[in-house]
Amino acid sequence: MTMESPLLEYIGFVASVIIALSMTMNSILKFRWINLIGAITFSTYGFLIGALPVGILNGFITGVDIYYLATIYGAKHYFETLEVRGDNKYLLRFLEFHRGEIERFFPGFVYKPEMNTVSFFVLRNMAVAGLVLAHRRENGELRVGLDYVVPQYRDYKNGKFVYDDLMQSLTGVGIHKIVAEANSPKHVKYLKKLGFVATAEGLMEKSMG
């Protein structure tokens, strides 16, 4: 099989861009997936131009990525919550440390301790994976003010635990609806994947039960 040199160069360039892109990922899951695509492309490129070291090395990297992806998807994750008070020092430090990222996903967010009737950290294998701040209303609505997940845990498992498992328990205490603001396109996409639907008021809503 013969291929024109410009096409080979294009394949090599694309592979390089994909590998470089993978290095910018905060999420280990996204890194592995994008790196896998880059390694496959680079391996193909190496074999096409007859550069066996390039093809073999990236073939090996492909195998490593597949192994770790299988490990990630097959691993057991243990979730639990840690309820905190509004003046908890670690809570305040957590909000300060992640302020930049919180602002990116929740523009204009301002911490109001008096509004947080439901406040807890989400622990994943005993590591702090996220923070949920919410306010319970008298009409059976739970208004979520913040649902922040640290970068390395952004694979929707946190959200499924919070909104599918944990929040279902709230139906026993009169909560029948969860409402969140559509703060940013990424946050809207996240909520839709977790079963939220847009309302006429521009909010995102999920019925319980």
ABEGO torsion letter per residue (X at the ends): XBBBAAAAAAAAAAAAAAAAAAAABABAAAAAAAAAAAAAAAAAAAAAAGBAAAAAAAAAAAAAAAAAAAAAAABBBBBBBBBBBAABAAAAAAAAAAAAAAAAABBGBBBBAAABABBBBBBBGGBBABBBBBBBBAAGBBBBABBBBBAAABAGAAAAAAAAAAAAAAAAAGBABBBBBBABAAAAAAAAAAGBBBBAAGBBBBBBX
